[in-house]
Amino acid sequence: YIAPSPGNVANTETWDGTNWTAGNAANTARSLVAGFGVYNSALATGGTPGTSNVESWNGSAWTETTDMPANKRNGGGAGTTTSGLVYGGNADPTGTRVNTTYEWDGSSWTDGGNMNTARRYLGGCGIQTAALGIAGYVGGGTPGYRALVEQYDGTSWTEIADLNTARIL
């Protein structure tokens, strides 16, 4: 594991369709978060240093909200601020790759279905009932990158067509 540069930050930048603009800082400086939502309604979850912290973005400011059930970093995220999920990643403080999924209903977290393959550094997209967990790093080999793609249907994960090239996202 190599820490990302510049390390943990609380920076926020917003995109107006043409330019990036500095926004208000998050409450907690961190890296390797999972996020989901849209420009004026998003969540940032977990991250390094190992945290279960969750912050909600309203388009101009961050507010602390309900923590995830456990610390998680390097995971994927998908959905909206009223129906989202965070999956895979590392458990902290052990750093063990996990296949767990946490579902968000706008105010609380519940356990969702486990991914088929535990991995970290995932990409993600979609909504809570139709999400993709893309690629990742499973370790144990050289280089350990995978082309795996799993689809979530709101209950369980199913492996579908893999990427052409293994990678971390």
ROMAR-711298 format. One record per residue: z, x, y of N, C-alpha, C in turn. Coordinates in pm, 1 decimal. Layout:
N
<npz = Z	npx = X	npy = Y	capz = Z	capx = X	capy = Y	cpz = Z	cpx = X	cpy = Y>
...
***
This chain:
169
<npz = 0.0	npx = 83.7	npy = -118.1	capz = 0.0	capx = 0.0	capy = 0.0	cpz = 0.0	cpx = 87.5	cpy = 123.5>
<npz = -90.6	npx = 63.1	npy = 212.0	capz = -96.5	capx = 133.1	capy = 340.6	cpz = -73.7	cpx = 28.7	cpy = 448.4>
<npz = 26.5	npx = 51.8	npy = 532.7	capz = 56.5	capx = -43.9	capy = 639.4	cpz = -61.4	cpx = -53.7	cpy = 734.2>
<npz = -96.7	npx = -175.4	npy = 775.9	capz = -207.3	capx = -192.2	capy = 868.8	cpz = -172.5	cpx = -135.2	cpy = 1005.4>
<npz = -272.4	npx = -87.3	npy = 1075.9	capz = -252.4	capx = -36.8	capy = 1210.6	cpz = -278.8	cpx = -150.8	cpy = 1307.5>
<npz = -202.0	npx = -175.6	npy = 1406.7	capz = -92.2	capx = -96.5	capy = 1461.3	cpz = 43.3	cpx = -134.9	cpy = 1406.4>
<npz = 52.0	npx = -195.0	npy = 1290.0	capz = 181.2	capx = -237.6	capy = 1236.4	cpz = 210.2	cpx = -381.0	cpy = 1275.6>
<npz = 337.6	npx = -415.2	npy = 1279.7	capz = 377.8	capx = -551.4	capy = 1311.7	cpz = 363.7	cpx = -578.3	cpy = 1460.5>
<npz = 296.1	npx = -688.4	npy = 1494.5	capz = 276.4	capx = -726.6	capy = 1634.1	cpz = 302.0	cpx = -876.4	cpy = 1649.9>
<npz = 324.4	npx = -917.7	npy = 1771.9	capz = 343.4	capx = -1059.4	capy = 1803.7	cpz = 228.6	cpx = -1111.5	cpy = 1889.2>
<npz = 120.8	npx = -1035.1	npy = 1899.8	capz = 7.0	capx = -1068.7	capy = 1985.8	cpz = -63.3	cpx = -1196.2	cpy = 1942.2>
<npz = -114.2	npx = -1268.4	npy = 2039.6	capz = -198.8	capx = -1384.6	capy = 2016.1	cpz = -322.2	cpx = -1370.3	cpy = 2103.2>
<npz = -438.3	npx = -1395.0	npy = 2046.1	capz = -561.7	capx = -1398.1	capy = 2124.7	cpz = -634.6	cpx = -1527.2	cpy = 2091.4>
<npz = -688.0	npx = -1592.2	npy = 2192.8	capz = -760.7	capx = -1717.1	capy = 2173.5	cpz = -908.4	cpx = -1695.9	cpy = 2206.0>
<npz = -993.3	npx = -1772.7	npy = 2141.1	capz = -1138.5	capx = -1764.3	capy = 2155.3	cpz = -1187.6	cpx = -1891.9	cpy = 2221.4>
<npz = -1264.5	npx = -1880.0	npy = 2328.8	capz = -1316.1	capx = -1997.8	capy = 2399.0	cpz = -1462.4	cpx = -2026.4	cpy = 2368.0>
<npz = -1516.0	npx = -1961.3	npy = 2266.6	capz = -1655.5	capx = -1976.7	capy = 2231.0	cpz = -1741.8	cpx = -1862.8	cpy = 2281.3>
<npz = -1687.4	npx = -1786.9	npy = 2378.0	capz = -1758.6	capx = -1673.9	capy = 2435.1	cpz = -1672.2	cpx = -1548.2	cpy = 2440.2>
<npz = -1545.8	npx = -1565.2	npy = 2479.3	capz = -1457.0	capx = -1451.1	capy = 2502.7	cpz = -1321.5	cpx = -1468.2	cpy = 2435.5>
<npz = -1257.3	npx = -1354.2	npy = 2408.8	capz = -1119.5	capx = -1350.8	capy = 2361.8	cpz = -1028.6	cpx = -1334.9	cpy = 2482.4>
<npz = -916.3	npx = -1408.9	npy = 2482.7	capz = -818.5	capx = -1401.4	capy = 2590.7	cpz = -679.2	cpx = -1386.1	cpy = 2531.1>
<npz = -597.7	npx = -1297.9	npy = 2590.4	capz = -459.8	capx = -1281.3	capy = 2544.6	cpz = -382.9	cpx = -1410.0	cpy = 2569.6>
<npz = -307.4	npx = -1452.9	npy = 2467.3	capz = -223.5	capx = -1572.1	capy = 2478.4	cpz = -77.3	cpx = -1534.3	cpy = 2469.9>
<npz = 9.1	npx = -1634.6	npy = 2468.9	capz = 152.5	capx = -1609.5	capy = 2457.3	cpz = 184.6	cpx = -1548.2	cpy = 2321.5>
<npz = 278.5	npx = -1455.6	npy = 2319.9	capz = 317.2	capx = -1385.7	capy = 2197.4	cpz = 389.5	cpx = -1478.4	cpy = 2100.8>
<npz = 374.9	npx = -1448.6	npy = 1973.0	capz = 451.6	capx = -1518.0	capy = 1870.2	cpz = 598.3	cpx = -1479.3	cpy = 1885.1>
<npz = 687.9	npx = -1556.4	npy = 1825.0	capz = 831.4	capx = -1528.5	capy = 1831.5	cpz = 871.4	cpx = -1410.2	cpy = 1744.4>
<npz = 796.7	npx = -1389.5	npy = 1634.3	capz = 829.1	capx = -1283.8	capy = 1539.1	cpz = 711.4	cpx = -1188.5	cpy = 1524.9>
<npz = 734.3	npx = -1059.5	npy = 1552.0	capz = 630.1	capx = -958.3	capy = 1529.5	cpz = 616.8	cpx = -935.7	cpy = 1380.1>
<npz = 493.9	npx = -939.1	npy = 1329.2	capz = 470.0	capx = -919.4	capy = 1185.7	cpz = 323.5	cpx = -891.4	cpy = 1161.1>
<npz = 291.1	npx = -858.2	npy = 1037.9	capz = 153.5	capx = -837.8	capy = 993.6	cpz = 137.7	cpx = -905.0	cpy = 858.1>
<npz = 14.4	npx = -912.2	npy = 810.2	capz = -17.3	capx = -965.0	capy = 677.6	cpz = 28.3	cpx = -1109.5	cpy = 658.3>
<npz = 9.6	npx = -1192.6	npy = 762.1	capz = 45.8	capx = -1334.6	capy = 755.4	cpz = -67.3	cpx = -1414.8	cpy = 692.3>
<npz = -34.8	npx = -1532.9	npy = 645.4	capz = -135.2	capx = -1631.7	capy = 606.7	cpz = -130.8	cpx = -1740.0	cpy = 712.8>
<npz = -243.8	npx = -1798.2	npy = 742.8	capz = -246.2	capx = -1901.7	capy = 843.8	cpz = -342.1	cpx = -2012.5	cpy = 808.4>
<npz = -325.3	npx = -2124.5	npy = 875.3	capz = -419.3	capx = -2235.2	capy = 860.3	cpz = -408.7	cpx = -2326.0	cpy = 980.8>
<npz = -510.9	npx = -2409.6	npy = 998.9	capz = -515.0	capx = -2501.7	capy = 1111.5	cpz = -636.6	cpx = -2476.9	cpy = 1197.9>
<npz = -631.4	npx = -2528.5	npy = 1320.8	capz = -740.6	capx = -2514.8	capy = 1417.0	cpz = -686.4	cpx = -2459.2	cpy = 1548.0>
<npz = -775.7	npx = -2435.4	npy = 1642.6	capz = -743.6	capx = -2367.4	capy = 1768.8	cpz = -613.4	cpx = -2412.2	cpy = 1834.1>
<npz = -593.6	npx = -2540.7	npy = 1852.3	capz = -475.2	capx = -2587.1	capy = 1924.1	cpz = -368.5	cpx = -2648.5	cpy = 1833.5>
<npz = -377.1	npx = -2619.2	npy = 1703.7	capz = -279.5	capx = -2672.6	capy = 1609.3	cpz = -287.2	cpx = -2590.6	cpy = 1480.6>
<npz = -205.9	npx = -2484.4	npy = 1473.7	capz = -214.3	capx = -2392.3	capy = 1360.2	cpz = -75.0	cpx = -2345.3	cpy = 1319.1>
<npz = -65.2	npx = -2289.8	npy = 1198.0	capz = 58.7	capx = -2230.5	capy = 1149.4	cpz = 33.5	cpx = -2087.1	cpy = 1107.4>
<npz = 129.8	npx = -1999.5	npy = 1134.7	capz = 132.6	capx = -1862.2	capy = 1084.9	cpz = 252.0	cpx = -1853.4	cpy = 991.4>
<npz = 229.7	npx = -1805.6	npy = 868.6	capz = 334.2	capx = -1810.6	capy = 766.3	cpz = 359.9	cpx = -1674.2	cpy = 704.5>
<npz = 486.8	npx = -1647.9	npy = 676.5	capz = 525.6	capx = -1526.8	capy = 605.1	cpz = 488.4	cpx = -1400.5	cpy = 677.9>
<npz = 459.5	npx = -1294.9	npy = 599.9	capz = 417.2	capx = -1168.2	capy = 656.6	cpz = 514.1	cpx = -1055.1	cpy = 630.9>
<npz = 481.2	npx = -941.0	npy = 690.9	capz = 562.4	capx = -820.8	capy = 679.3	cpz = 629.0	cpx = -796.5	cpy = 813.3>
<npz = 758.2	npx = -767.8	npy = 824.1	capz = 846.2	capx = -741.3	capy = 710.9	cpz = 872.4	cpx = -869.8	cpy = 633.4>
<npz = 900.4	npx = -858.1	npy = 504.3	capz = 916.4	capx = -972.7	capy = 415.4	cpz = 990.9	cpx = -1088.0	cpy = 478.5>
<npz = 918.6	npx = -1196.3	npy = 497.4	capz = 977.2	capx = -1310.9	capy = 565.4	cpz = 920.6	cpx = -1441.6	cpy = 511.6>
<npz = 999.8	npx = -1545.6	npy = 521.7	capz = 954.4	capx = -1680.5	capy = 490.5	cpz = 931.4	cpx = -1759.0	cpy = 619.6>
<npz = 939.3	npx = -1688.9	npy = 731.7	capz = 926.4	capx = -1746.1	capy = 864.5	cpz = 792.8	cpx = -1817.5	cpy = 883.6>
<npz = 795.8	npx = -1932.1	npy = 951.1	capz = 674.6	capx = -2008.1	capy = 983.5	cpz = 680.3	cpx = -2044.7	cpy = 1131.8>
<npz = 567.8	npx = -2023.6	npy = 1201.6	capz = 557.3	capx = -2061.0	capy = 1341.8	cpz = 436.4	cpx = -2151.2	cpy = 1361.0>
<npz = 453.9	npx = -2249.5	npy = 1447.6	capz = 349.4	capx = -2346.6	capy = 1478.8	cpz = 291.8	cpx = -2316.3	cpy = 1616.9>
<npz = 158.2	npx = -2320.2	npy = 1629.5	capz = 86.0	capx = -2292.2	capy = 1754.3	cpz = 28.3	cpx = -2422.4	cpy = 1806.8>
<npz = 51.9	npx = -2453.8	npy = 1935.3	capz = 1.1	capx = -2577.2	capy = 1994.6	cpz = -115.2	cpx = -2554.5	cpy = 2091.0>
<npz = -171.7	npx = -2433.9	npy = 2089.8	capz = -280.2	capx = -2400.6	capy = 2180.7	cpz = -235.1	cpx = -2313.6	cpy = 2295.9>
<npz = -102.9	npx = -2310.1	npy = 2320.8	capz = -52.4	capx = -2225.5	capy = 2428.8	cpz = 78.3	cpx = -2154.6	cpy = 2395.7>
<npz = 154.2	npx = -2201.8	npy = 2297.4	capz = 283.1	capx = -2140.1	capy = 2266.3	cpz = 316.3	cpx = -2155.5	cpy = 2117.7>
<npz = 400.1	npx = -2064.7	npy = 2069.1	capz = 448.4	capx = -2065.6	capy = 1930.2	cpz = 588.9	cpx = -2125.3	cpy = 1924.9>
<npz = 615.8	npx = -2204.8	npy = 1820.6	capz = 746.9	capx = -2264.1	capy = 1799.8	cpz = 787.9	cpx = -2241.8	cpy = 1654.8>
<npz = 912.3	npx = -2199.1	npy = 1633.9	capz = 964.4	capx = -2185.0	capy = 1497.5	cpz = 966.6	cpx = -2322.1	cpy = 1432.1>
<npz = 931.0	npx = -2324.2	npy = 1302.3	capz = 937.6	capx = -2448.5	capy = 1226.8	cpz = 996.4	cpx = -2417.6	cpy = 1089.3>
<npz = 988.7	npx = -2508.8	npy = 997.2	capz = 1051.9	capx = -2497.8	capy = 866.5	cpz = 1000.2	cpx = -2378.3	cpy = 787.8>
<npz = 1092.0	npx = -2290.7	npy = 744.0	capz = 1054.6	capx = -2173.3	capy = 664.6	cpz = 998.2	cpx = -2214.2	cpy = 528.7>
<npz = 913.2	npx = -2126.7	npy = 471.3	capz = 864.7	capx = -2145.3	capy = 334.5	cpz = 981.6	cpx = -2129.8	cpy = 237.0>
<npz = 966.7	npx = -2177.7	npy = 112.5	capz = 1074.8	capx = -2166.1	capy = 14.2	cpz = 1112.5	cpx = -2021.5	cpy = -21.0>
<npz = 1020.5	npx = -1927.0	npy = -4.0	capz = 1048.6	capx = -1787.0	capy = -38.1	cpz = 966.3	cpx = -1695.9	cpy = 52.2>
<npz = 1007.8	npx = -1570.3	npy = 60.8	capz = 931.8	capx = -1471.7	capy = 137.3	cpz = 795.6	cpx = -1449.7	cpy = 72.5>
<npz = 693.0	npx = -1435.2	npy = 156.1	capz = 558.2	capx = -1414.8	capy = 104.9	cpz = 475.5	cpx = -1342.4	cpy = 209.3>
<npz = 390.7	npx = -1247.8	npy = 164.5	capz = 296.3	capx = -1179.0	capy = 253.3	cpz = 165.6	cpx = -1158.2	cpy = 179.2>
<npz = 59.4	npx = -1128.9	npy = 250.9	capz = -73.3	capx = -1100.4	capy = 193.1	cpz = -135.5	cpx = -1217.9	cpy = 120.9>
<npz = -93.4	npx = -1339.8	npy = 146.0	capz = -147.3	capx = -1455.6	capy = 76.7	cpz = -264.7	cpx = -1517.7	cpy = 149.7>
<npz = -314.7	npx = -1626.1	npy = 95.0	capz = -420.9	capx = -1703.3	capy = 156.7	cpz = -365.2	cpx = -1832.9	cpy = 211.8>
<npz = -437.8	npx = -1895.0	npy = 301.4	capz = -396.7	capx = -2022.2	capy = 358.5	cpz = -515.9	cpx = -2112.0	cpy = 382.2>
<npz = -492.7	npx = -2242.9	npy = 377.7	capz = -598.9	capx = -2341.0	capy = 402.1	cpz = -535.8	cpx = -2472.2	cpy = 445.4>
<npz = -610.5	npx = -2551.3	npy = 518.5	capz = -565.2	capx = -2684.6	capy = 553.8	cpz = -537.8	cpx = -2702.6	cpy = 701.3>
<npz = -460.0	npx = -2807.0	npy = 730.9	capz = -425.0	capx = -2843.3	capy = 867.6	cpz = -273.7	cpx = -2836.0	cpy = 884.4>
<npz = -226.7	npx = -2855.8	npy = 1006.0	capz = -82.9	capx = -2848.3	capy = 1031.2	cpz = -6.7	cpx = -2968.8	cpy = 976.8>
<npz = -76.2	npx = -3068.0	npy = 924.1	capz = -8.2	capx = -3180.2	capy = 859.4	cpz = -37.0	cpx = -3187.2	cpy = 709.6>
<npz = -123.8	npx = -3097.9	npy = 660.8	capz = -159.0	capx = -3097.4	capy = 519.2	cpz = -223.6	cpx = -2963.4	cpy = 484.9>
<npz = -138.3	npx = -2863.3	npy = 458.4	capz = -189.9	capx = -2729.4	capy = 433.1	cpz = -125.5	cpx = -2665.2	cpy = 312.5>
<npz = -167.4	npx = -2542.7	npy = 282.9	capz = -107.0	capx = -2468.6	capy = 173.1	cpz = -119.7	cpx = -2319.3	cpy = 194.7>
<npz = -26.6	npx = -2247.2	npy = 131.6	capz = -23.8	capx = -2101.8	capy = 129.8	cpz = -13.4	cpx = -2062.2	cpy = -16.3>
<npz = -91.0	npx = -1960.2	npy = -59.0	capz = -97.9	capx = -1928.5	capy = -201.8	cpz = -118.3	cpx = -1779.7	cpy = -224.0>
<npz = -81.0	npx = -1737.3	npy = -345.7	capz = -96.5	capx = -1597.1	capy = -383.4	cpz = -13.4	cpx = -1507.2	cpy = -295.3>
<npz = -50.6	npx = -1379.2	npy = -291.4	capz = 18.1	capx = -1282.8	capy = -207.0	cpz = 121.2	cpx = -1201.4	cpy = -282.2>
<npz = 216.1	npx = -1148.3	npy = -206.2	capz = 326.7	capx = -1069.8	capy = -259.6	cpz = 457.4	cpx = -1141.2	cpy = -231.4>
<npz = 548.1	npx = -1132.1	npy = -329.0	capz = 685.4	capx = -1175.3	capy = -304.9	cpz = 758.7	cpx = -1057.6	cpy = -242.8>
<npz = 844.3	npx = -1083.9	npy = -149.5	capz = 925.3	capx = -976.8	capy = -91.4	cpz = 1070.4	cpx = -1002.7	cpy = -124.0>
<npz = 1153.5	npx = -903.9	npy = -146.8	capz = 1128.8	capx = -764.2	capy = -115.8	cpz = 1066.1	cpx = -684.9	cpy = -230.0>
<npz = 1035.3	npx = -745.9	npy = -342.8	capz = 986.0	capx = -670.0	capy = -458.7	cpz = 842.4	cpx = -624.5	cpy = -445.4>
<npz = 759.7	npx = -695.9	npy = -371.0	capz = 619.1	capx = -661.4	capy = -358.7	cpz = 535.9	cpx = -706.0	cpy = -477.7>
<npz = 595.5	npx = -779.2	npy = -570.4	capz = 525.5	capx = -827.3	capy = -688.6	cpz = 418.3	cpx = -929.4	cpy = -650.3>
<npz = 295.2	npx = -913.2	npy = -701.9	capz = 189.5	capx = -1012.3	capy = -677.9	cpz = 231.2	cpx = -1145.4	cpy = -741.4>
<npz = 203.0	npx = -1253.8	npy = -669.6	capz = 243.7	capx = -1385.9	capy = -716.8	cpz = 124.6	cpx = -1480.6	cpy = -720.5>
<npz = 138.3	npx = -1586.8	npy = -800.3	capz = 35.0	capx = -1689.5	capy = -809.7	cpz = 84.5	cpx = -1823.6	cpy = -756.8>
<npz = 197.4	npx = -1823.6	npy = -687.9	capz = 258.0	capx = -1947.3	capy = -640.9	cpz = 181.4	cpx = -2009.7	cpy = -524.6>
<npz = 193.7	npx = -2141.3	npy = -516.1	capz = 134.7	capx = -2219.3	capy = -406.8	cpz = 244.3	cpx = -2302.9	cpy = -343.9>
<npz = 250.6	npx = -2301.5	npy = -210.3	capz = 341.1	capx = -2388.5	capy = -136.5	cpz = 256.8	cpx = -2484.6	cpy = -53.6>
<npz = 286.5	npx = -2614.3	npy = -66.8	capz = 215.9	capx = -2717.6	capy = 8.3	cpz = 299.6	cpx = -2761.4	cpy = 128.3>
<npz = 232.9	npx = -2782.8	npy = 242.6	capz = 296.0	capx = -2821.1	capy = 368.1	cpz = 251.4	cpx = -2960.8	cpy = 405.6>
<npz = 346.6	npx = -3050.2	npy = 441.1	capz = 311.5	capx = -3187.4	capy = 478.4	cpz = 330.3	cpx = -3216.1	cpy = 627.7>
<npz = 351.5	npx = -3112.2	npy = 705.9	capz = 374.1	capx = -3128.8	capy = 848.6	cpz = 518.6	cpx = -3109.8	cpy = 887.9>
<npz = 609.4	npx = -3115.8	npy = 788.2	capz = 750.9	capx = -3094.5	capy = 819.8	cpz = 827.1	cpx = -3021.0	cpy = 710.5>
<npz = 775.7	npx = -3021.2	npy = 587.5	capz = 847.9	capx = -2955.2	capy = 478.4	cpz = 750.9	cpx = -2896.0	cpy = 376.4>
<npz = 804.3	npx = -2803.9	npy = 296.1	capz = 727.5	capx = -2733.9	capy = 192.4	cpz = 766.7	cpx = -2784.2	cpy = 54.5>
<npz = 668.9	npx = -2795.3	npy = -36.9	capz = 694.8	capx = -2823.8	capy = -177.5	cpz = 612.8	cpx = -2727.5	cpy = -261.6>
<npz = 653.5	npx = -2709.2	npy = -386.5	capz = 577.6	capx = -2624.8	capy = -478.5	cpz = 450.8	cpx = -2696.6	cpy = -521.3>
<npz = 338.9	npx = -2624.1	npy = -520.9	capz = 212.3	capx = -2676.4	capy = -570.4	cpz = 178.7	cpx = -2609.3	cpy = -702.4>
<npz = 59.2	npx = -2630.8	npy = -753.2	capz = 16.1	capx = -2568.8	capy = -878.0	cpz = -4.7	cpx = -2418.9	cpy = -862.2>
<npz = 26.4	npx = -2343.4	npy = -966.8	capz = 8.5	capx = -2198.1	capy = -964.5	cpz = -137.8	cpx = -2159.7	cpy = -982.2>
<npz = -178.6	npx = -2053.9	npy = -911.6	capz = -311.8	capx = -1997.8	capy = -931.3	cpz = -320.6	cpx = -1940.8	cpy = -1072.7>
<npz = -440.8	npx = -1926.2	npy = -1124.6	capz = -459.6	capx = -1869.2	capy = -1257.6	cpz = -433.4	cpx = -1719.3	cpy = -1260.0>
<npz = -464.8	npx = -1650.0	npy = -1150.6	capz = -447.6	capx = -1505.5	capy = -1142.5	cpz = -365.8	cpx = -1470.0	cpy = -1018.9>
<npz = -252.9	npx = -1402.6	npy = -1040.5	capz = -170.9	capx = -1355.6	capy = -928.6	cpz = -246.7	cpx = -1244.0	cpy = -857.4>
<npz = -255.4	npx = -1251.9	npy = -724.7	capz = -323.2	capx = -1148.2	capy = -647.8	cpz = -284.3	cpx = -1157.8	cpy = -501.5>
<npz = -314.2	npx = -1050.9	npy = -428.5	capz = -284.0	capx = -1043.9	capy = -286.4	cpz = -410.9	cpx = -1010.3	cpy = -209.2>
<npz = -401.4	npx = -1009.4	npy = -77.1	capz = -515.7	capx = -985.4	capy = 12.0	cpz = -627.9	cpx = -1085.2	cpy = -14.5>
<npz = -592.2	npx = -1212.4	npy = -14.0	capz = -687.0	capx = -1320.4	capy = -41.4	cpz = -753.3	cpx = -1371.1	cpy = 85.2>
<npz = -872.4	npx = -1421.1	npy = 70.1	capz = -933.0	capx = -1503.3	capy = 172.0	cpz = -908.7	cpx = -1647.3	cpy = 134.3>
<npz = -924.5	npx = -1737.6	npy = 227.1	capz = -904.3	capx = -1878.0	capy = 195.3	cpz = -974.4	cpx = -1966.9	cpy = 295.3>
<npz = -1006.9	npx = -2087.5	npy = 250.8	capz = -1067.4	capx = -2185.4	capy = 339.7	cpz = -1054.6	cpx = -2322.5	cpy = 276.3>
<npz = -1075.9	npx = -2425.4	npy = 355.3	capz = -1074.9	capx = -2560.7	capy = 304.5	cpz = -955.8	cpx = -2640.2	cpy = 352.4>
<npz = -931.2	npx = -2750.8	npy = 282.0	capz = -818.7	capx = -2838.2	capy = 311.3	cpz = -725.3	cpx = -2839.6	cpy = 189.9>
<npz = -610.4	npx = -2902.5	npy = 206.3	capz = -509.3	capx = -2897.8	capy = 100.6	cpz = -560.6	cpx = -2949.9	cpy = -34.1>
<npz = -644.6	npx = -3049.1	npy = -33.4	capz = -693.0	capx = -3106.7	capy = -158.7	cpz = -828.7	cpx = -3053.4	cpy = -201.9>
<npz = -881.0	npx = -2954.3	npy = -129.7	capz = -1008.6	capx = -2892.3	capy = -165.9	cpz = -1016.0	cpx = -2754.8	cpy = -101.4>
<npz = -938.6	npx = -2659.9	npy = -154.6	capz = -930.1	capx = -2525.9	capy = -96.7	cpz = -988.7	cpx = -2422.5	cpy = -190.9>
<npz = -1025.8	npx = -2307.8	npy = -134.3	capz = -1071.4	capx = -2194.4	capy = -213.7	cpz = -979.5	cpx = -2075.4	cpy = -189.2>
<npz = -940.9	npx = -2008.0	npy = -297.4	capz = -872.0	capx = -1879.7	capy = -291.6	cpz = -974.3	cpx = -1776.1	cpy = -333.8>
<npz = -1008.4	npx = -1684.5	npy = -244.9	capz = -1125.9	capx = -1599.9	capy = -265.1	cpz = -1088.1	cpx = -1454.0	cpy = -280.5>
<npz = -1141.5	npx = -1390.1	npy = -386.7	capz = -1130.9	capx = -1246.8	capy = -414.0	cpz = -985.8	cpx = -1203.3	cpy = -423.6>
<npz = -954.8	npx = -1082.3	npy = -376.2	capz = -818.9	capx = -1031.8	capy = -379.3	cpz = -804.7	cpx = -905.0	cpy = -458.8>
<npz = -680.9	npx = -858.8	npy = -465.0	capz = -645.8	capx = -735.3	capy = -533.5	cpz = -541.9	cpx = -769.0	cpy = -638.4>
<npz = -569.6	npx = -737.8	npy = -763.7	capz = -474.6	capx = -765.7	capy = -870.3	cpz = -404.8	cpx = -639.8	cpy = -918.4>
<npz = -455.2	npx = -522.5	npy = -879.9	capz = -391.1	capx = -396.3	capy = -918.2	cpz = -412.6	cpx = -363.3	cpy = -1064.1>
<npz = -346.8	npx = -258.9	npy = -1109.1	capz = -351.9	capx = -221.2	capy = -1249.3	cpz = -478.7	cpx = -150.1	cpy = -1290.7>
<npz = -570.1	npx = -128.2	npy = -1203.2	capz = -694.8	capx = -61.4	capy = -1237.5	cpz = -754.7	cpx = 2.1	cpy = -1114.4>
<npz = -864.7	npx = 69.5	npy = -1132.8	capz = -930.5	capx = 132.0	capy = -1020.0	cpz = -1062.7	cpx = 61.2	cpy = -998.1>
<npz = -1088.6	npx = 2.2	npy = -883.8	capz = -996.7	capx = 0.6	capy = -770.5	cpz = -901.1	cpx = -117.8	cpy = -771.6>
<npz = -912.3	npx = -210.3	npy = -866.6	capz = -821.6	capx = -324.3	capy = -868.5	cpz = -871.2	cpx = -444.2	cpy = -791.2>
<npz = -986.4	npx = -431.3	npy = -721.5	capz = -1042.7	capx = -544.0	capy = -647.6	cpz = -1104.7	cpx = -641.8	cpy = -746.5>
<npz = -1105.4	npx = -769.3	npy = -709.1	capz = -1161.3	capx = -870.8	capy = -796.6	cpz = -1259.1	cpx = -960.0	cpy = -720.4>
<npz = -1349.9	npx = -1021.4	npy = -793.2	capz = -1447.8	capx = -1113.4	capy = -737.0	cpz = -1408.8	cpx = -1258.3	cpy = -765.0>
<npz = -1286.1	npx = -1280.0	npy = -807.8	capz = -1240.1	capx = -1411.8	capy = -849.4	cpz = -1241.4	cpx = -1513.2	cpy = -736.1>
<npz = -1282.4	npx = -1635.1	npy = -768.7	capz = -1273.7	capx = -1747.3	capy = -676.1	cpz = -1211.1	cpx = -1862.8	cpy = -753.2>
<npz = -1104.1	npx = -1918.8	npy = -697.3	capz = -1039.4	capx = -2034.8	capy = -757.2	cpz = -1042.4	cpx = -2150.3	cpy = -658.5>
<npz = -1055.0	npx = -2270.7	npy = -712.1	capz = -1060.8	capx = -2391.9	capy = -629.6	cpz = -936.9	cpx = -2476.1	cpy = -657.7>
<npz = -873.6	npx = -2525.0	npy = -549.5	capz = -755.2	capx = -2610.1	capy = -560.5	cpz = -795.1	cpx = -2753.7	cpy = -533.7>
<npz = -752.0	npx = -2845.9	npy = -618.7	capz = -787.6	capx = -2987.2	capy = -602.4	cpz = -671.6	cpx = -3072.3	cpy = -551.6>
<npz = -566.8	npx = -3007.4	npy = -502.7	capz = -448.4	capx = -3079.2	capy = -457.4	cpz = -338.6	cpx = -3079.1	cpy = -560.8>
<npz = -371.3	npx = -3037.7	npy = -684.4	capz = -274.3	capx = -3033.5	capy = -793.2	cpz = -279.5	cpx = -2902.0	cpy = -869.5>
<npz = -401.2	npx = -2857.7	npy = -902.0	capz = -415.2	capx = -2738.2	capy = -985.0	cpz = -533.7	cpx = -2653.3	cpy = -939.2>
<npz = -529.9	npx = -2525.8	npy = -980.2	capz = -635.5	capx = -2429.0	capy = -949.6	cpz = -728.0	cpx = -2415.4	cpy = -1069.5>
<npz = -859.3	npx = -2404.4	npy = -1044.4	capz = -959.6	capx = -2382.7	capy = -1147.2	cpz = -1048.1	cpx = -2267.4	cpy = -1103.5>
<npz = -1069.3	npx = -2170.8	npy = -1193.6	capz = -1161.2	capx = -2062.7	capy = -1159.0	cpz = -1302.9	cpx = -2117.3	cpy = -1159.1>
<npz = -1376.9	npx = -2081.2	npy = -1051.6	capz = -1516.8	capx = -2123.6	capy = -1041.2	cpz = -1603.6	cpx = -1999.3	cpy = -1027.8>
<npz = -1728.4	npx = -2012.8	npy = -989.5	capz = -1822.6	capx = -1901.1	capy = -981.0	cpz = -1766.6	cpx = -1785.4	cpy = -898.3>
<npz = -1765.3	npx = -1666.8	npy = -955.9	capz = -1713.5	capx = -1549.0	capy = -887.9	cpz = -1810.6	cpx = -1499.0	cpy = -781.7>
<npz = -1758.4	npx = -1418.9	npy = -687.4	capz = -1842.7	capx = -1351.8	capy = -590.4	cpz = -1931.8	cpx = -1251.0	cpy = -659.7>
<npz = -2041.7	npx = -1211.6	npy = -598.5	capz = -2127.9	capx = -1108.7	capy = -655.2	cpz = -2064.2	cpx = -971.6	cpy = -651.3>
<npz = -1979.2	npx = -946.6	npy = -551.9	capz = -1917.3	capx = -817.1	capy = -533.2	cpz = -1765.5	cpx = -831.4	cpy = -525.1>
<npz = -1692.7	npx = -754.2	npy = -604.0	capz = -1546.7	capx = -756.2	capy = -597.1	cpz = -1502.1	cpx = -698.1	cpy = -464.4>
<npz = -1395.3	npx = -756.3	npy = -406.2	capz = -1348.3	capx = -710.7	capy = -275.1	cpz = -1209.6	cpx = -762.6	cpy = -246.6>
<npz = -1147.6	npx = -707.3	npy = -142.6	capz = -1028.2	capx = -767.1	capy = -85.8	cpz = -1069.1	cpx = -820.9	cpy = 50.8>
<npz = -1003.7	npx = -925.7	npy = 94.2	capz = -1039.0	capx = -988.3	capy = 222.0	cpz = -924.8	cpx = -979.4	cpy = 319.5>
***
